[in-house]
Amino acid sequence: MDLNIIWFILITVLFTGFFILEGFDYGVGMMMLGRPKNERAQFVRAIGPVWDGNEVWMITAGGATFAAFPHVYATMFSTFYLALFLMLLALIMRGVAFELRGKLQYSDWINFWDFGIIFGSFVPALLWGVAVVNLLRGLPIDYQMHYVGNFLNLLNPCAIMGGIFFVLLFAFHGANFLALKIADRGLVQELQKKSVCLGLLTLFAYVLFAGVAAAETDILAKLGTVVFLGLSIAAIIAGCAGAYAGKACKAFISSTLAIACLTIAFFNALFPRIMVSSISPDFSLNIYNAASTPHTLFLMTIAAVIFVPIVLVYQAWTYKTFKDRVTPADVHYH
């Protein structure tokens, strides 16, 4: 196993952690839609101490991609430029909303910023699904690693279905997280009922998406990918069963495993490619033709061995510190 493969695995791990952690963040934000003000406040309080730390995984994954596979980073940003710009705007609005919603106690003020959190959670969830599917489906990339398509090339039916699937999966994950963090038993029971509905919708969207993806991509070409896809489906079913039985921990662990297995399946289907060219397989970007020099990869590996465990320990400490459930008394309005 060479350094190129090691860094592909590390990036897979980073994106898996990002989709798991930021996935329930996005899900909690979307679950705020249509909820009363006091419940929205409890939802915000549930992820308030951790949401910004979760976003570090996205930054780290992007930074690792830039350092290990710079040609992928360059091509990806030119390919998804408009989509990433929209995502950035949504994330900025989301971050500002978390900071400002509690500064004033006027209903209109709080409602506006809560909408910002909902919008800033839905848009990235949708666009990440669109982006991931397009990476596997293939994009018009020429022999110079240049994207020669336009924004409309990204909005194909397969990618849009993938985006909808991601939205439902993250909402399901977020509902399971809230059932663990909210103390109000009546609200928890309502969240678990919604979790069951969202899980069933996720399964339905999964089946539709899988059918289209099987026809338009080579996602089923590898046995390992099929196994992980099967495990992700089993995990979603287990999550629905856990939520239906009122077992919040089982439901959350199951949705976590579903996201992990799904992410691993996508990266396994891609390997050794990272961006697939729809013009010619020879133009696809892979872990060798898009990589940094061996010396750079070696130095990065040393840095990763030192700093990644520190980050993991710090994040584990953060979750342990803020493990208590949120009660209505924790939220104050004047």
N, C-alpha and C positions, 0 to 999 in steps of 0.2 A: 504493500500500500504506500503510494507516494504522497507528497505534500498536497498535490492538487486534489486528490481524493479526500484527504483529511479535511481540507478546507471546504470542500463541497459538503461533507458530513457536518462540519461545524456550522455552516450557514443553514443547513437543514434544521439543526437543533435550535439555532437562534430564531428562525422563522416559526418553528413549532412552539417555542416558548412565547413568542410574540402573539401568535394567533390564539393561544390558550388564555394568556393573561389579558391582552387587550380585547380578546373576543368577549369575555364577560363584561368588560368595561363598556364596549359598544352595546352589548345586549342590555345592560342596566339602563344605559341612556335611552335606548329605544323603548324600553318598558315604561318609561315615564310618560309616554304618549297617552293622553286621556285620563291620567290619574289626578286625584285631588292634590292640592298644594302641600298638605302635610305629608302625604305619602311620597310625593316627589322629593321633598326635603329629606325624608328617611333614605330614599334610594341614593341621593347625592352623598349623604353622610356615609353610606355603606362603602362607597368607592373613593370617597374624598381623600383618605390617607395614602392610597395606592395608585390612583389612576396615572399620575405623572411618572411614577417609577415604572409602571408597565410600558409606557411609551418609549422608555430607554431601550427596550428590546428591539423596537423598530429602528431606532437610530443606530444601535450596535449592529444589527443585521445589515443595514444599508452601508455602514462604514466597513464592515468586513467584506461585503461584496465589492465595494470600491477598491479596497486594498488588495484583495486576492484575485479578483477578476475585473480589472478596470475597463476592459472593452465591453463587458456585459453592462456595467454601470453606465457607461457613456451611451450605448445603444438603447438601453432600457429607458433612460431619461429622455432621449429624443423621441422614442416611440410613444411613451406614455406622458409626454410633456403636459398636454392639456388636462388629462385625467389626474395627474399628480398635482397640478396647479389647483384644480378644484378640490382635491383631497386636502391640500395644504390650507386652503381657505376655510374648509370645514373644520379642520383640526385647530386652527387659530381661533375660530369662533367658539369652539368647544372649550378650549383652554381658558379663554377670556371669560366665558360664561361661568365656569367653575369658580373663578376668582371674584367675579362681580355680583353674582346673584344674591349673595347675602349682605351686600353693603347697604342696601336700603330695604325696608320692609313693605314697600308698596306692591300691591298685587300685580299691577301692570309691569312693573320692573322685574319682578320674579318670574312672571309668565314669559316675558320676552327672553330672558336668559335661559330659562328652562327649555324653550323652543330651540335656542342655540345648542344646548346639549343634545337634544333629540336629533336635530339636523346634523350636528357634528359627529354623531354616532352612526346614523344611517348611511350617510354618503361614503365615508371610508369603508364601511362594511361591504357596501355594494361594489365599490370600485376595486377593492382588493380581490373580490371574487372574479370580477371581469378581467383583471390583470393576470391572475394566476391561470385562469383557463386559456387566455390568449397565449401565454408563454408556451403552453403545451400544444395548443391547437396549431400554432404557427402564425408568423407575421411576415409581411413582405420585406425581408432583409436581404440586401444584395451582397455581392462578393467582397465589398469593402466594409461590411458590417454596418451599413447605413440603412435606416428605415426609409423605405420609399413609398409608404402608404400614407393614409391620413387618419384623422380621428374616427371617421365613420367605419374604417376597417376594424376598429376595436369593438364596435357595437353590433356584432353578429349575434344571431339567436343563441348559439351555444354559450357564448360569454355572458350574455344577459341572464340566461337561465342559471349559470354558475353564480352570478352576482346575487340573484334572488335566493339561491340556496344558501349562500354565505350569510345573508341577512337573517334568514330564518334560523340557521344553526347558531349564530351568535346570540340571537334573541332567546332561544332555548337555553343556551349556556348561561346567559344573564339571569333568566328567571330562576334557574337552579342555584345560582350564586346568592341571589336575594333571599331565597328560602333558607339559606344557611345564616344570613346576616341579620335578618329582621326578627325582632322579638315578638311582635304582635301576632299571636297565633292565628287570629282570624285572617289577617292579611297574608300570612304564610300559606294557609290553606287555599286562599284564592290564587296566589302565585303558583302553587303546585298544580292547580287545575289548568291554569294557563300554560304551564310548562308541558303538561300532557298534550294539550291542543297544538302547541308549537312543535313539539316533538313529532307528532303525527304529520303535521304540515311539512316539516323538514324531511321526513321519510318520503312523502309524496313528491316533493321537489327533487329529492335525491334520485328517485327512480326516473323521473322525466329527464333530469340532467344527465344521468348515467347513460340513458338510451341514446341521446344526441351525441354525447361525448364519445361513446363507443363507435359511433358511425363516422365522426369527424376527426378523431385523434387515434393514437396508438396506445391509449391508456391501459388497454387490456392485454397488451402484447407480452408483458412480463408476469410470471406467476406471483412474484413477491408483491407487485402492485395489486393484483386481484385479491391476495390474502389480506392486505391491509385495508382495502376497500370493504371487504367482507367484515373485517373486525370493526370498522367504523360504523357500519350499519347495525351490527350486533350491539355496539355500545349505545347508539341512539335508542334502540329498542329497550335496552336495559335502563337507560335514563328515563324513558317514559314510564316503565314499570316502577322504578324507584319513586318518581314523583307521584304516581297514582297511589302507591302504598304509603305515602307520607314520609319516605326516607330521603331527606334532603341531601345527606352526605353521599349516599349511593347514587343519587341522580346527578349530583355535581361531578363526582369522580367519573361517572359514565360519559357525561358530555365532554369532560376534559379528555378522556381517552378517545372519544370520537374525533375530536379536532386533531389530536396528536396523530392518530392512525391515518386520517385523511391527508394531513400535510406530508407525512412520510410517504404515502402512496403517490402523491403528485411528484415529489422530488425523485422518488425511485423510478417513476415513469419517464421523467426527464433524463436521468443520468445516462451517459456522461454529458448530455447537452444541458444548456442552461436557458438558451433562447432558441426556439425552433424557427427555421426559415421556411416559409411556404413557397418560396421561389425554387429552392433547391436544397436538398439535405446537406450538400457540401458547404452551403453558406451558413449553416447553423452555428451558433456560438457554443463552444463546449469548454470543459475544464482545462483544456490544453491550449487551444488557439486563442482563448480570451484571458489567459492567466498572466499574473505578474511573473517576474523572474524567480528562479529557485531561491536566490539569496533573500529576496523580499519575503517570500513565503516562509523561509526558515526563521527570519527575525520575527515575523508576525506570530509564528507558532510559539516561540519562547514567550512573547508578550501575553498570548492567550492563556498559556499554562499558568502564568503568574496571576493575571488579573481576573479571569473568568470565575475561578473559585471564590475570590473576594466578593465579587458582585453577587454571586449566588447566596453566599452566607449573609450578606447585608440584606438582600431582598427577603430571605427566609426570616430574618430577625424582624423586619418590618411587618410581615404578615402575622407573626407571633404576637408582636406588640399590640396590633390593632385587631385582635381576633374576636373581641367581644361583640355581641349582637347589638344592633341599633334599636333603641326604644323610642316611642313618641316623645318621651321626656327629654331626649337628647337634642330635639329640634325646638327652637324657641322662636316665636314671632311676637312682635309688639302690637 
